[in-house]
């Protein structure tokens, strides 16, 4: 727990260094254009779809029902935005993680490699095809999990918990490969994945939570890349150091 919090604090501090701020500005500009267009094109269709689905489960959110029954009006004010968010957030989260993996992680790797992991040899066996497969698999599981568990949002509190869990999973699955592909062998990747415990989930949950908090959400692609890259390169360094000790 303490190790994860230290990594997050370092990532937050590094996010405000000039080099990382410039990376943030460029990534935010690219993401903002994509998300604004996406939301503008999809908000009305998603709202109509949400109203239709709520109607099919017996909740009348028509204007006449709203006018005649104040409680239904509250349901419309709460459930329709929640349903729209439920449909829209997987796309936003997926695009943010993909942006971090494709554009943000490479310069973050160079940055941390120069500052903290200069002695870590690059023995990476990850290929572009492997990276695409890992990302596609993670996104598919994320989307399927989101859809399957979406009805649980009607349980109080789950609309807050489930997005954090699924977004954390997506971050861990994609960032682990992106952080290690240039340095770790396939055997080392498998070993690190096997040893993954609470720290990556702590980092993932905190980053997922902060991605809902303006204006901190603007630095989240860079901060999450910094946190996961530092954690996984550190894990790789520990494995190699322990291997050297064990063979002596």
N, C-alpha and C positions, 0 to 999 in steps of 0.2 A: 504493500500500500504506500509506504513512505517513498520507495523508489519511484513508483509511478507518479506521485505528486511532484517529486523533484524534476522528473522528466518534463512534466506538463509546465512547471514553472519556468524551466529553462527554455522550453519551446515558446512560451508566451513572451519572454524577454527577447529572444532571438527574432521573433516576428516583427519587432519594432526597430531592428537594425536597418540602416539605409538600404543595404542590398536586398534584404527580405521585404522591406516596404515597397520597393520598386517592383518586385515580383508580385506582391499582393495587388498593387494598383493595376498591373497589366491583367492579372488573372480575374480580378473583380470586374474590370471593364468587359472582358470577353464573356464572363458568366452573366453579367447584367444584361447584355444585349440578348443572349439566348433566353434567359428566364423571362424578361419583359415580353418578348415576342411570344413565348410559349404561353404565359399566363393570359396575355391579351387575346390570343386565339382560342384558348380552351376554357376560360372561366365561365362563359355563358353555357356552352354545351355541357360542361361538368355540373353546373348548377341545375340545369334541366334534368340531367341524368340522375342526380342525387334526389331531386324531388320525385322523379318517377319511381326510383327504387324504394324510397320511403313510403310512397303510396302503395306499392305492392306488398309491403309488410303491414299494411293497415293503418298507416299514419297519414291522415288527410292534411296536406299542407296547401290546399287551394286557397285562394284569396277569400272565398266565401266562408270557408271553415275558420280561417284566421280572424275574420271580422266577427264571427259568432262565438268564438271560444278562445279566450285569451291564452289558455295553456297551450293550445295548438300553435299559437303565434310564437310562444316561447320556444316550442319544439323546433319550429321552422328557423328561428333565429339562431338556435344552437346546433341542431342536427344537420341542416343543409351546409353551413360552413365546415362542420366537422367532416361531412362526407366529401365535400369538394377537396378539403385538405388531404383526406385519405387517398383520393385518386391522384392528386397533383404531386404530393411530397415524394413518392417513389421516383418520379421522373426528375425532380429537382435534386434529390439526394444522389441518385445515380449519376447525374451529369456532374455534380460537384466532386464526387469521388473520382470519376473518370478524368476530370480536369486536373485534379491533384496528381493523379498517377501519370498522366501523359505530359503535362506541362510543368508542374511544380516540383515533383520529386527529383528529376535529374539535376536541376541547379541546387536543390537542397542537399543532395548527395555530394556534389562537389564542395559545397560550403562546409558541411560537417566533416567530409574527408580531409579537407585542408586543416581544419581547426582541431579535430579530436581523434580522427581515425587514420592519420597519415601512414601508420605502420601496418594497417590492415591490408593484406594482399588481396588483389582482385583475382579470384578464382571462379568467377561466376560462370554457370552453365545454363543460365536462363536465356531463352531465345525469344524473339518477337512473337513467334507462334505460341509458345508456352504462355507468354504474358497475355495474349488475346484469349487463350483458352481459360486461364485462371480468372480473368476479368469477366468473361461471358458466363462462366459457371457461377461466380459469386453473384452477379446481377440477376441471373435466373432464379437462384435460390432465394435471394432477397425479395424479388417480386412475388414469387410463389408463396413464400412465408407471409409476406404482407397481405396478400389476398386471402389466404387461409385463415389468418388470425384477425382479419378486419372486423368480423361480427363481434369479437370480444371487446371492441371499443365501446359497446353499449354498457359494459361493466364499469362502474365508477373507478377512475384512475388509470384504466388500461389505455385510454387514448393518449396518455402521457408516457406510460411505461413502454408500450410496444414499439413506438417509433424510435425510442432510444436504443432498444435492444437490436432491432433489425438494422438500423443505421450503423450501430457499433459493429455488428457482424460484417457488413459490407466494407467498412473501413479496414477492419483487421485483415479480411481475406485479400483485399486488393493491395493494401499498403505493405503487407508482409512480403509479398513477391516483389513489388517494385523496389522496396528498400534493400532486398537481398540479392536480386538477380545479377547484379554486376560483381558481387563479392563472394557469394556462397556457392558451394557445389550443391548438387541435388541432394546428396546425403545429408549435408549440413542443413539445408532447408527443411528436409523431413524431420530431422532431429529437433530443430527449433520449433517447428509446428507442433511436434509431439509434446514438447516441454511447455508450450504456451499455457499460462495459468491466469491468474487474476489481473496482473499488471496490464496486458493489452486491452482487457475488457474495461478496466478503469479508465485508461486513456481514451478508448473508444466511446464510452458512455459520456465522459466529460466533454469531449469534442462534439459529440452528437447533441448534447444539451446546449452547449454554447452556440451551436449553429442555428438555434432558434432565438438567440438573444441579440438584437441589434444594439449597437453597431459592431459588436464583437464578431458576429457571423461573417463580416467582411474579411477577417484574417484567418478564418477557419481552414481553408484549403492549405495555406502555408503553415499554420500552426500544427495541424494534424500531420502534415508531411514531416515537419521537424520532429515532432514527438515520436511518431512511429519509426522513422529512420534512425533516430538516436537510440531508441530502445532495441531495435533489431540488430543494428550494427554492434551495439554493446553486447547483445546476447551472442552474436557470432564471435566476437573477440573473446568472450569468456569461454566458449566452447574450445576454441583453438588454444587458449592458454592452458586450460585444464588438460587438453590432449597432450600438449608438450610435457606438462608435469607428470602425467601418468606414464609416458613412455620413457622417462629417464630412470 
